Amino acid sequence: QVQVMESGGGLVQAGESLTLSCTASGDNGAMGWFRQAPGKEREAVSCITWGGTITYYTDSVKGRFTVSRNNSKNTLYLRMDSLKPEDTAMYYCAQREYPGCSRARSAYKAWGQGTQVTVSS
């Protein structure tokens, strides 16, 4: 069974940066970041293919967030710059069984427990 674990969340002020990390025991799969704010549905934030050549970002984070991965360390990263209060949410890492990206939650088979990001104004 694939184990996924996020880290790096915290409380920051608007305009500051934060980097999330995620380790996963599986391999050969695309990985994604999702987030869920209170009272809202979980949404796809970013995804990166197994080879790291293709990435996806939801419109609200384009130009501010950068996803990357180090397959030798089975680690996924999400660099978040210019954070806004509306970025406040629980952030989840997830891994697919396939190398291509997907924005659908159902496409991901392994999920972490989440790490909280809170951005104060």
C-alpha positions as CSV (number, residue, x, y, z in Angstrom):
1,Q,0.0,0.0,0.0
2,V,1.3,3.4,-1.0
3,Q,2.1,5.7,1.9
4,V,1.8,9.5,1.3
5,M,2.8,12.2,3.8
6,E,2.8,15.9,3.5
7,S,4.8,18.5,5.6
8,G,5.7,22.1,5.6
9,G,2.4,23.8,6.3
10,G,2.1,26.7,8.7
11,L,0.9,30.2,9.4
12,V,2.3,33.0,7.3
13,Q,1.4,36.6,6.4
14,A,0.0,37.6,3.1
15,G,2.8,38.1,0.5
16,E,5.1,35.5,2.2
17,S,6.3,32.2,0.8
18,L,6.0,28.6,2.0
19,T,7.2,25.3,0.5
20,L,5.2,22.1,1.0
21,S,6.8,18.7,0.7
22,C,5.3,15.3,0.1
23,T,6.9,11.9,0.3
24,A,5.3,8.9,-1.3
25,S,6.3,5.2,-1.2
26,G,4.9,4.5,-4.7
27,D,6.6,5.2,-8.0
28,N,6.0,5.8,-11.7
29,G,2.9,7.9,-11.0
30,A,1.9,11.5,-11.5
31,M,1.4,13.4,-8.3
32,G,-0.9,16.2,-7.5
33,W,-1.6,18.9,-4.9
34,F,-5.2,19.5,-3.8
35,R,-6.6,21.9,-1.2
36,Q,-9.8,22.2,0.7
37,A,-11.0,25.3,2.5
38,P,-13.7,25.1,5.2
39,G,-17.1,24.7,3.6
40,K,-15.7,24.2,0.2
41,E,-15.0,21.2,-2.0
42,R,-11.5,19.8,-2.5
43,E,-10.0,21.4,-5.6
44,A,-7.0,20.5,-7.7
45,V,-4.2,23.0,-7.3
46,S,-1.3,21.5,-9.3
47,C,-0.1,18.3,-10.8
48,I,3.2,17.0,-12.3
49,T,3.8,14.0,-14.5
50,W,6.1,11.2,-13.5
51,G,8.8,12.6,-15.7
52,G,8.3,16.1,-14.5
53,T,7.9,17.4,-18.0
54,I,4.3,18.4,-17.8
55,T,2.7,20.4,-15.0
56,Y,-0.8,21.8,-14.4
57,Y,-1.9,24.8,-12.2
58,T,-5.3,26.0,-11.4
59,D,-5.8,29.6,-12.6
60,S,-5.8,31.2,-9.2
61,V,-2.2,30.0,-8.4
62,K,-0.6,30.4,-11.8
63,G,2.6,32.5,-11.6
64,R,2.7,32.1,-7.8
65,F,3.0,28.4,-7.2
66,T,5.7,26.0,-8.6
67,V,5.4,22.3,-8.4
68,S,8.5,20.0,-8.7
69,R,9.5,16.5,-7.8
70,N,12.7,14.6,-7.1
71,N,12.0,11.0,-8.0
72,S,15.3,9.7,-6.5
73,K,13.9,10.9,-3.1
74,N,10.2,10.0,-3.9
75,T,9.4,13.6,-3.0
76,L,7.0,16.2,-4.4
77,Y,7.3,19.9,-3.6
78,L,5.0,22.9,-3.9
79,R,6.7,26.3,-3.7
80,M,4.0,28.9,-2.9
81,D,5.0,32.6,-3.3
82,S,3.0,35.7,-2.8
83,L,0.5,33.9,-0.7
84,K,-3.0,35.4,-0.2
85,P,-5.6,34.8,2.5
86,E,-7.7,33.0,0.0
87,D,-4.9,30.3,-0.2
88,T,-5.8,29.3,3.3
89,A,-6.8,25.6,3.2
90,M,-5.8,22.1,4.1
91,Y,-3.4,21.0,1.4
92,Y,-3.3,17.4,0.3
93,C,-0.8,15.4,-1.7
94,A,-1.9,12.5,-3.9
95,Q,-0.4,10.0,-6.2
96,R,-1.7,8.3,-9.3
97,E,-1.0,4.8,-10.6
98,Y,-0.3,6.3,-14.0
99,P,2.3,8.8,-15.2
100,G,0.0,11.4,-16.7
101,C,-1.7,14.2,-14.8
102,S,-5.3,14.5,-13.9
103,R,-7.4,17.2,-12.1
104,A,-10.0,14.6,-11.0
105,R,-9.9,13.5,-7.4
106,S,-11.0,10.0,-8.4
107,A,-7.9,9.6,-10.5
108,Y,-5.7,9.5,-7.5
109,K,-5.3,6.3,-5.5
110,A,-3.2,7.3,-2.5
111,W,-3.7,10.4,-0.4
112,G,-1.9,12.0,2.5
113,Q,-3.5,13.3,5.7
114,G,-3.0,16.9,4.7
115,T,-1.0,19.9,6.0
116,Q,-2.7,23.2,7.0
117,V,-1.7,26.4,5.4
118,T,-3.1,29.6,6.9
119,V,-2.4,33.0,5.4
120,S,-3.2,36.0,7.5
121,S,-4.0,39.4,6.0
